[in-house]
Amino acid sequence: MTEMKAPFDGASAKPSGPLAGTLKFVSGLVPNLGRNLALWCRMLVRAPRGQAPRILAGALIAIVLTLGTVVALMFLVDARSTDWVRHLPPWFTDAFEQITNFGLSGWFLIPSGVIVLCLAALASPSLPRMTRGVLGTLAARFGFLFFAVALSSLFDTIVKRLIGRARPYADIPGDPFTYHPFTWRSEFASLPSGHSTTAAAAALAIGAMWPRTRWVMWLYALIIMFSRVVVLAHHPSDVVAGALVGTVGAALVRRWFAARHLVFRATLSVYPGPSLRRISSAIVRAVCGPWGRARSH
């Protein structure tokens, strides 16, 4: 007797239940990512909705005085600091060789960039408006941190190679005025300090969004700046110049966001952020929603 085979039903092969919800959720991530990134970029480059406060004369004076300090340090301190560092005990410099790595821009750019991408993928149009608002608010804040550090660091990377100042370990002993302009080599990329730029930009950006962290962030920035001198990667004038670049760069990005009512008001004060309870609730809803709907069906 010939065995009868049941006809193949394509519908029965389709996944159902939680698996269907999972596949639907995953398949929607890429469209969400592209749609939300395009939307957020349009918001970032849209016409200003208000005018940020005028740059105060005191801020301009502070910039000029800082530049004067950089020049004074070049003549009065840089050579002496290099000689001082070369007489430090090895255990001290070895410790700061490890500490200084925490001034790399990747510590801020990679997490903030990944978080923005994840939020863009999760922010589905099917979510409640409140949930999408919380995810968008978080994306704007981490986006501000990303651009504050990235743009400041990019400017620093270009300028330091145009200037071509020799690092303390590469210059003629006792002569901090060794320059090779337009040299794209690491040993001639001392002014301004990239680590100091990153630390100052991150300190200003994070402190502007979460004011209670300001003293911690600026303490972190000062330690990173000091470490660059101790490891003979930069002169004191380099780290002061880098701090100026990072501070001004982050402040300009802050004004750009404020003019478009993103993260900051037109007065530069930060908008209140969502509570941790709302953040956790929004993330759980965005991640677990498809599974819940699949089980209910």
Helices and strands as residue ranges (DSSP letters): H 10-13, H 18-27, H 29-45, H 57-76, H 78-85, H 90-99, G 100-103, H 106-122, H 129-163, G 186-188, H 194-209, G 211-213, H 214-230, H 236-259, H 276-296
